[in-house]
Amino acid sequence: MSKATLGGIEIEIDEDGFIQEPEKWNKEVAEDLAKIEQAFPMSEEHWKLVNYLRDYFLKYEIAPPIRMLVKQTGIDLKRIYQLFPGGPAKGACKVAGLPKPTGCV
């Protein structure tokens, strides 16, 4: 594991850049991760996805299935890829401060 300065604080990250200290996640950390993922500046749609991912993860301790993400946010998959070029798993989950998803998100 290595460390990165995100949102002005030092955070441990894995080899793919996913934060390993989710308790340190905040808006500024998300915005710095969004810059890395080419998803900056963060729009209302970005935040809608990020907030849904975080809420779901905090409730179920897993990232939601992609179909649920699309259905619950009302943002279609093509648009998600426009917002997060890395996709819903690599891009959106990383910005949301979730651990690296093990399956399809």
Residue pairs with C-beta under 8 A, 6 or more apart in sequence:
1 12
1 13
1 14
1 20
2 12
2 13
2 15
3 10
3 11
3 12
3 13
4 10
4 11
4 13
4 17
5 11
6 19
6 28
6 29
6 32
6 33
7 26
7 27
7 28
7 29
7 30
7 31
7 32
8 28
9 24
9 29
11 19
11 20
11 21
11 24
11 29
12 19
12 20
12 21
13 19
13 20
14 20
14 100
16 90
16 94
16 100
17 33
17 36
17 94
18 93
18 94
18 98
18 99
18 100
19 25
19 29
19 33
19 94
19 97
20 99
22 97
22 98
22 99
25 54
25 96
25 97
29 97
30 42
30 50
30 95
30 96
30 97
31 40
31 41
31 42
33 94
33 95
33 97
34 40
34 41
34 42
34 46
34 95
36 94
37 84
37 85
37 86
37 90
37 91
37 94
37 95
38 85
38 86
39 46
39 83
39 84
39 85
39 86
39 91
39 92
39 95
42 50
42 95
43 83
45 75
45 79
45 83
46 83
46 84
46 95
48 73
48 75
49 69
49 73
49 75
49 80
49 83
49 84
49 88
49 92
49 96
50 92
50 95
50 96
51 96
52 64
52 69
52 72
52 73
53 63
53 64
53 69
53 92
53 93
53 96
53 98
54 96
54 97
54 98
56 62
56 63
56 64
56 68
57 63
57 64
57 96
57 98
63 89
63 93
63 98
63 101
63 105
64 72
64 105
65 104
65 105
66 77
66 88
66 104
66 105
69 75
69 80
69 88
69 105
70 76
70 77
70 80
75 83
77 88
80 87
80 88
80 92
81 87
81 88
83 92
84 90
84 91
84 92
84 95
85 91
86 92
86 94
88 105
89 100
89 101
89 104
89 105
92 105
93 99
93 100
93 101
93 105
94 100
